[in-house]
Amino acid sequence: MPKSRLRGGAKAHRKRVQNRKNKIKGIQRKMQEEYNAEIMKQLEAYKQQMSGDTENNIESEPSEQPLNIKL
């Protein structure tokens, strides 16, 4: 391969790969935190609904709502 095609050699390649992996890990971590926060919010709402139902002796079925996660 000609020298012009090496684009910095093996050291530069490892650096690019490491940057790409770090970026992907950061995005995954952010998505997981958003997912966990949304699940906790849904769980708290469910707990409040269930505690209110038991206090008033009202039986109702919880409604399902989609998660609000921004991509």
WOHU-V924916 format. One line per field, one symbol per residue. psi: psi as a letter, one per 40 degrees, with the letter a starting at -180 (. if undefined). A space follows every 50 residues. Layout:
psi->???
This chain:
psi->hideedfeaddddddddddddddddddddddddddddddddddddddddd dddddefhhihhihiiighh.
